[in-house]
Amino acid sequence: MMPKIAMPDPDAARAVPPLFDLSAFPLVRLPMPEPGAAGYGELWAAEFDMILARETRFVMLSIGPMPEREAHDDRKARTLWLKRRRGDLGRLCLAHLHVEPDPLRRAAMQATVLTAKMAAAFPYPLALFAEEDAALERAWTLLRAVPLTL
């Protein structure tokens, strides 16, 4: 009789928790990296590939201060991924909504993030909100307005 071989749990091998919160999909919560955090670029790309593989439209929601600096390798991984998957991302992501409660940081983001250059860099609309409730209302309005599956 052959001994039973325990199959490894694929989730047990994961060294870090998922970056994206998909518990309310098609609302995708994207946590902002901690200041100085490094090494998430490849995981970010892999998780985003899994989201796009669903072939379902979604809205991204992020909350809080955006990191001022990003590790070079992470920025490179994300930039290359964005170039490679731009078409799919533009087809499936309805918007990226960001909540920044602090009025000074929100004004600074308004001046830097919501520019024509940044709009050209991303294939979906970007919008800033002071309150999460307003961002959630917009997200669900966008999601109800279109067929989610293609």
N, C-alpha and C positions, 0 to 999 in steps of 0.2 A: 504494500500500500504506500502510495506517494504521500509525503508530508505536505500539509497545506502550506502554501506560501502566501504570506500576508502581502496584499497589494498596497503600495504606498498611497496615502491620501494626497491627491494633487494640491489641495489647499494647505496641507501641513508644510509643504515645501516652500510656500510663499514666505519670504523673509520679511516682507512689509505688507501692511494692509492695502487694499485697493485705494487708488487715488480718487476715483470717481464714485459718487454715491448714486446708484441706480435704483434705489428702493422706491422711487416715485416715477420711474421711467414711463413716459418719454421726457420727464423733467430730469435733467442730469445735473446733479450738484457737483461743482468743481471746487474743491478746497484750495485756497491759496497756499503755496509752499511757505514753510517757515523761513524767516530771514536767514540767509546763510545755508539753507538746505541744498544739498547737492546729490546727484546720483539718481534723480527721478525721471530723467528725459526718456530713457528707453522704455521704462514701465509706462509712462504717460502715453507714448506712441503705441505700445502693445494694447493697452486698455482702450485707447481710442479706436484702434483697428477693430476690436471686438464690438464696440458700440456701432460703428459703421456697418459691420457685418450683419446687423439686425435688419438693415434696409428699412428702417422706420424713422420718420422725421422726429426731431427732438429739439428741445430748447435747453441751453446751458445756463446755469445760475451759479454765480460766485459771489461771495460775501467777504467784505473786509479789505484791509490794505493789500494792494498788489506789491509783490516784492520789487524793490528798487533795482536790485541786481540779481542776475541769474548766472549760475555757474556756466562757464563757456561750453562744456560738453553737453549740458542739458539744453542750453539754447540752440546749439548746433543740431542736436537730435530732433528737437521740436521743429526747428526751421525746415530741416530736410523732410520731415514727415509732412509738414504743412504743404510744402511744394509738391510732394508726391501725391497727396490725397486731397488736394485743393478742390477738384471737381466733385468728388464724393461728399466732402464736407459741405460745400455750397449747396448741393442737392438735398442733403438730409438735415442740416442744422438750420433751423428757422431763425435763431438769434442767440447772441450771448448777452445775458442781462447781468449786470454787476451792481451789487448793493454796497454803497459806501456811506455809512451814517454820518461820518464826520464831514461837516460842510467845507472845511478848508481842503481836506484831501480830495473830496469830490470835485471841487472847483479846479484843483490842480489836474486831476484826471481828465476833467472835461476839456482842459486846454491841451493835454498831451495825447490822450487815448482816442478821443473822438475827433480826430483830424482827418483830412482827406487822405493823407499818406497812410494812416492806420486803417482807414476804411478800405483802401485799395489792397492792403496786405491780407485782409481776412475776407473770405467769400460769403459772409453772413453779416447782418446788422449787429452793431454793438450799441447798448443803451445803459445809462447809469440811473440808479435810483437811490433815494435817501432811505427808503424803508423796504424791508423784505416783502411785506404784504402787497405793496404796489407792484413790485417785480413779479411776484407770484401771480397776481391778477393778469398782468400783461402776458406772462408765459402761458397760462391756461387759455387766454383769449386767442393767442397765436395758434396753439395746438388744436383748439376746437374749430378753427377757421379752415383747415385743410385736411384732406385725407392723410392719415399718418403713414400708411403703408403704400409703397409704390408698385 
